Amino acid sequence: MSNLKLELVESEAKIVLEALMDMEDKMSQICDTSGDEDEIAEIGNDLIELRLLINPLKDKAKSLYGDGVLNFSKDLL
């Protein structure tokens, strides 16, 4: 099994986390609303894999950059 090591500065980590969290939300909504058991099973399995990736990534990013790394607001300060 090969490993991919990726170094991200805070702004890059925010972009990756925002995209992954958006994907997680969309996949979760499909699982919650779909009437197709095959679709739920397939998306559900992918959702598990995504969460296995995203949860440690969020923890690591927060420990390096603080809680603000998970603030994706587009509002002007």
Sequence and secondary structure as in RCSB ss.txt:
>XXXX:A:sequence
MSNLKLELVESEAKIVLEALMDMEDKMSQICDTSGDEDEIAEIGNDLIELRLLINPLKDKAKSLYGDGVLNFSKD
LL
>XXXX:A:secstr
         HHHHHHHHHHHHHHHHHHHHHHHH   HHHHHHHHHHHHHHHHHHHHHHHHHHHHH GGGG     
  
